Amino acid sequence: MTPEEAQSKFGRIIVFEDTPHGDIIFKSPARGDYARFVALIGDGKADKFSAMTQFIKACAVHPAAKDIDKVLDDLPGIIPNAANALQDLAGADLQSVVKKG
């Protein structure tokens, strides 16, 4: 799947271009996937790297689900990078403005 096809199908995406595995594409997280990630990260006993891995795998578009583990084994540094980018894609980077009347 090309980034253009993914964007047409899923809307907002992030792409890691020109990796040894080609383009790696993730779609914007669904509300439930983001809620599970936040719950896992907030749990003091949770393995945060595993939580990030689970989160980005839920958002992976290309390569296919059956192949994403191989990519993540070869490029483990992409996991925290993708998790951070996906949080921003979900709106975590938006700033609010308080207006008092």
Secondary structure as a PSIPRED ss2 file (coil, helix, strand):
# PSIPRED VFORMAT (PSIPRED V4.0)

   1 M C   1.000  0.000  0.000
   2 T C   1.000  0.000  0.000
   3 P H   0.000  1.000  0.000
   4 E H   0.000  1.000  0.000
   5 E H   0.000  1.000  0.000
   6 A H   0.000  1.000  0.000
   7 Q H   0.000  1.000  0.000
   8 S H   0.000  1.000  0.000
   9 K H   0.000  1.000  0.000
  10 F H   0.000  1.000  0.000
  11 G C   1.000  0.000  0.000
  12 R C   1.000  0.000  0.000
  13 I E   0.000  0.000  1.000
  14 I E   0.000  0.000  1.000
  15 V E   0.000  0.000  1.000
  16 F E   0.000  0.000  1.000
  17 E E   0.000  0.000  1.000
  18 D E   0.000  0.000  1.000
  19 T E   0.000  0.000  1.000
  20 P C   1.000  0.000  0.000
  21 H C   1.000  0.000  0.000
  22 G E   0.000  0.000  1.000
  23 D E   0.000  0.000  1.000
  24 I E   0.000  0.000  1.000
  25 I E   0.000  0.000  1.000
  26 F E   0.000  0.000  1.000
  27 K E   0.000  0.000  1.000
  28 S C   1.000  0.000  0.000
  29 P C   1.000  0.000  0.000
  30 A C   1.000  0.000  0.000
  31 R H   0.000  1.000  0.000
  32 G H   0.000  1.000  0.000
  33 D H   0.000  1.000  0.000
  34 Y H   0.000  1.000  0.000
  35 A H   0.000  1.000  0.000
  36 R H   0.000  1.000  0.000
  37 F H   0.000  1.000  0.000
  38 V H   0.000  1.000  0.000
  39 A H   0.000  1.000  0.000
  40 L H   0.000  1.000  0.000
  41 I H   0.000  1.000  0.000
  42 G H   0.000  1.000  0.000
  43 D C   1.000  0.000  0.000
  44 G C   1.000  0.000  0.000
  45 K C   1.000  0.000  0.000
  46 A C   1.000  0.000  0.000
  47 D C   1.000  0.000  0.000
  48 K H   0.000  1.000  0.000
  49 F H   0.000  1.000  0.000
  50 S H   0.000  1.000  0.000
  51 A H   0.000  1.000  0.000
  52 M H   0.000  1.000  0.000
  53 T H   0.000  1.000  0.000
  54 Q H   0.000  1.000  0.000
  55 F H   0.000  1.000  0.000
  56 I H   0.000  1.000  0.000
  57 K H   0.000  1.000  0.000
  58 A H   0.000  1.000  0.000
  59 C H   0.000  1.000  0.000
  60 A E   0.000  0.000  1.000
  61 V E   0.000  0.000  1.000
  62 H E   0.000  0.000  1.000
  63 P C   1.000  0.000  0.000
  64 A C   1.000  0.000  0.000
  65 A H   0.000  1.000  0.000
  66 K H   0.000  1.000  0.000
  67 D H   0.000  1.000  0.000
  68 I H   0.000  1.000  0.000
  69 D H   0.000  1.000  0.000
  70 K H   0.000  1.000  0.000
  71 V H   0.000  1.000  0.000
  72 L H   0.000  1.000  0.000
  73 D H   0.000  1.000  0.000
  74 D H   0.000  1.000  0.000
  75 L C   1.000  0.000  0.000
  76 P C   1.000  0.000  0.000
  77 G C   1.000  0.000  0.000
  78 I H   0.000  1.000  0.000
  79 I H   0.000  1.000  0.000
  80 P H   0.000  1.000  0.000
  81 N H   0.000  1.000  0.000
  82 A H   0.000  1.000  0.000
  83 A H   0.000  1.000  0.000
  84 N H   0.000  1.000  0.000
  85 A H   0.000  1.000  0.000
  86 L H   0.000  1.000  0.000
  87 Q H   0.000  1.000  0.000
  88 D H   0.000  1.000  0.000
  89 L H   0.000  1.000  0.000
  90 A C   1.000  0.000  0.000
  91 G C   1.000  0.000  0.000
  92 A C   1.000  0.000  0.000
  93 D C   1.000  0.000  0.000
  94 L C   1.000  0.000  0.000
  95 Q C   1.000  0.000  0.000
  96 S C   1.000  0.000  0.000
  97 V C   1.000  0.000  0.000
  98 V C   1.000  0.000  0.000
  99 K C   1.000  0.000  0.000
 100 K C   1.000  0.000  0.000
 101 G C   1.000  0.000  0.000
